[in-house]
Amino acid sequence: MELEQPDSVRAGRRRRILITGAGGLLGRALQQEFAGDDVVALTRAEWDVADPPSDNVSQGGFDLVLHAAAWTDVDRAEADPHAAASANIAGTANVASLGVPLVAFSTDYVFDGRKREPYVESDGVNPLSAYGRTKLHSEAAAGPDAWIVRTSWLFGPTGHNFVRTMLGLGVERDEVAVVDDQRGCPTYVGHLAQAVRELVDTGRPRGVWHLAAQGDCTWADLAEAVFSDAGLDCKVRRISTEELGRPAPRPTYAVLRSERVGAPTLPHWRQGLRDCLAEMGSGLPRSTRVERGRPDPGR
Ligand SMILES: NC(=O)c1ccc[n+]([C@@H]2O[C@H](COP(=O)([O-])OP(=O)(O)OC[C@H]3O[C@@H](n4cnc5c(N)ncnc54)[C@H](OP(=O)(O)O)[C@@H]3O)[C@@H](O)[C@H]2O)c1
């Protein structure tokens, strides 16, 4: 059932908003996007969500919680599923216990990747990894009247993410080996934050929403685009998931689209990459084409 959202969350007045996981990639982007509201942004050091909320948080008078805290180390979750569950499932239950309108984030890794056309909200789930299982349970822990935003392959100008890793490797190496048999929607975290604000500001119904960039590609395609746009002379050697030999299984096909009326549309991932590099600006690695007399990557 789709629940109507209380007016207190809609745009038009300065809302009091709690952001968890404020030190993470998405947590930072949400702080930027909701800067016009009265935002309390808590890092893990300020609230480890595996613990119940403090009185200060419980009595914080929040209109909305954007729950970006999560265990996101997919491979390490295989070795320590209890710790991942504690952060992702118990953590989300603790956040939901505040009884405040909630946006919780989930992932394409709730699917097994056997489909060959985009996954929509009504598709059956079947996570392959411990991480995917904790995220699926976290959706239930968020409760029936949360917005559950499933997204995919996040990247941005801060923290540990694929684009930043490639920028670093592209400076150091002539060639990198990148997986070419997993397909998804690389999503610029700034575009996701905008879409989340649209969801909340326009009072869209609660429930699961797929919010990911337009277009799709493999990790190897994304790496090539990074090198091209950043002006790095680094080749991509296309390899298989098996060759990379990571502990956690991943869906080979994880393209997300929304079937819901009024779903916010995110820009294409190529635009996301351009916007990300432009935001990084002087934070881009040295030895780019700019220094080699080639075009400006931020254009
Ligand atoms: N990154 C992706 O590609 C991707 C794709 C699909 C969905 N998502 C979902 O998007 C959301 C945001 O992910 P992200 O990319 O922003 O991840 P991230 O950069 O790893 O940020 C997660 C943040 O949560 C914090 N955290 C971890 N355990 C915590 C705990 N028990 N209590 C409080 N904070 C805790 C982390 O702090 P520490 O660094 O100190 O541990 C980190 O600051 C997550 O729900 C994730 O599952 C991410």
The ligand as a Tripos MOL2 file, in Angstrom:
@<TRIPOS>MOLECULE
LIG
   48    52     1     0     0
SMALL
NO_CHARGES

@<TRIPOS>ATOM
      1 N1         28.3920    3.0020   -2.8330 N.am      1 LIG1
      2 C1         27.6030    2.3670   -3.6920 C.2       1 LIG1
      3 O1         28.0220    2.0090   -4.8120 O.2       1 LIG1
      4 C2         26.1790    2.0490   -3.3360 C.ar      1 LIG1
      5 C3         25.3690    1.4110   -4.2910 C.ar      1 LIG1
      6 C4         24.0550    1.1250   -3.9510 C.ar      1 LIG1
      7 C5         23.5610    1.4720   -2.7130 C.ar      1 LIG1
      8 N2         24.3640    2.0770   -1.7980 N.ar      1 LIG1
      9 C6         23.7990    2.4180   -0.4840 C.3       1 LIG1
     10 O2         23.8770    3.8260   -0.3320 O.3       1 LIG1
     11 C7         24.0280    4.1420    1.0460 C.3       1 LIG1
     12 C8         25.2070    5.0860    1.2250 C.3       1 LIG1
     13 O3         26.3890    4.4320    0.8140 O.3       1 LIG1
     14 P1         27.7500    5.2280    0.5760 P.3       1 LIG1
     15 O4         28.1970    4.9180   -0.7970 O.co2     1 LIG1
     16 O5         27.5940    6.6500    1.0100 O.co2     1 LIG1
     17 O6         28.6970    4.4480    1.5720 O.3       1 LIG1
     18 P2         29.9540    4.9660    2.4070 P.3       1 LIG1
     19 O7         30.6780    6.0310    1.6550 O.co2     1 LIG1
     20 O8         30.6710    3.7350    2.8330 O.co2     1 LIG1
     21 O9         29.2840    5.6590    3.6530 O.3       1 LIG1
     22 C9         28.6560    4.9280    4.6530 C.3       1 LIG1
     23 C10        28.8610    5.6920    5.9320 C.3       1 LIG1
     24 O10        28.1890    4.9800    6.9640 O.3       1 LIG1
     25 C11        29.0570    4.9430    8.0710 C.3       1 LIG1
     26 N3         28.7530    3.8050    8.9210 N.ar      1 LIG1
     27 C12        29.0870    2.4960    8.7600 C.ar      1 LIG1
     28 N4         28.6200    1.7810    9.7730 N.ar      1 LIG1
     29 C13        27.9770    2.6510   10.5920 C.ar      1 LIG1
     30 C14        27.3030    2.5170   11.8110 C.ar      1 LIG1
     31 N5         27.1760    1.3280   12.4120 N.pl3     1 LIG1
     32 N6         26.7830    3.6230   12.3810 N.ar      1 LIG1
     33 C15        26.8940    4.8290   11.7910 C.ar      1 LIG1
     34 N7         27.5240    5.0260   10.6480 N.ar      1 LIG1
     35 C16        28.0620    3.9400   10.0440 C.ar      1 LIG1
     36 C17        30.4520    4.8680    7.5110 C.3       1 LIG1
     37 O11        31.3790    5.2940    8.4740 O.3       1 LIG1
     38 P3         32.8540    4.6590    8.5080 P.3       1 LIG1
     39 O12        33.4800    5.0560    7.2090 O.co2     1 LIG1
     40 O13        33.4520    5.2860    9.7040 O.co2     1 LIG1
     41 O14        32.6610    3.1790    8.6260 O.co2     1 LIG1
     42 C18        30.3390    5.8140    6.3280 C.3       1 LIG1
     43 O15        30.6060    7.1410    6.7150 O.3       1 LIG1
     44 C19        24.1660    2.7960    1.7690 C.3       1 LIG1
     45 O16        22.9030    2.4120    2.2610 O.3       1 LIG1
     46 C20        24.5890    1.8380    0.6690 C.3       1 LIG1
     47 O17        24.2050    0.5160    0.9600 O.3       1 LIG1
     48 C21        25.6640    2.3780   -2.0870 C.ar      1 LIG1
@<TRIPOS>BOND
     1     1     2 1
     2     2     3 2
     3     2     4 1
     4     4     5 ar
     5     4    48 ar
     6     5     6 ar
     7     6     7 ar
     8     7     8 ar
     9     8     9 1
    10     8    48 ar
    11     9    10 1
    12     9    46 1
    13    10    11 1
    14    11    12 1
    15    11    44 1
    16    12    13 1
    17    13    14 1
    18    14    15 2
    19    14    16 1
    20    14    17 1
    21    17    18 1
    22    18    19 2
    23    18    20 1
    24    18    21 1
    25    21    22 1
    26    22    23 1
    27    23    24 1
    28    23    42 1
    29    24    25 1
    30    25    26 1
    31    25    36 1
    32    26    27 ar
    33    26    35 ar
    34    27    28 ar
    35    28    29 ar
    36    29    30 ar
    37    29    35 ar
    38    30    31 1
    39    30    32 ar
    40    32    33 ar
    41    33    34 ar
    42    34    35 ar
    43    36    37 1
    44    36    42 1
    45    37    38 1
    46    38    39 2
    47    38    40 1
    48    38    41 1
    49    42    43 1
    50    44    45 1
    51    44    46 1
    52    46    47 1
@<TRIPOS>SUBSTRUCTURE
     1 LIG1         1 GROUP 0 **** ****
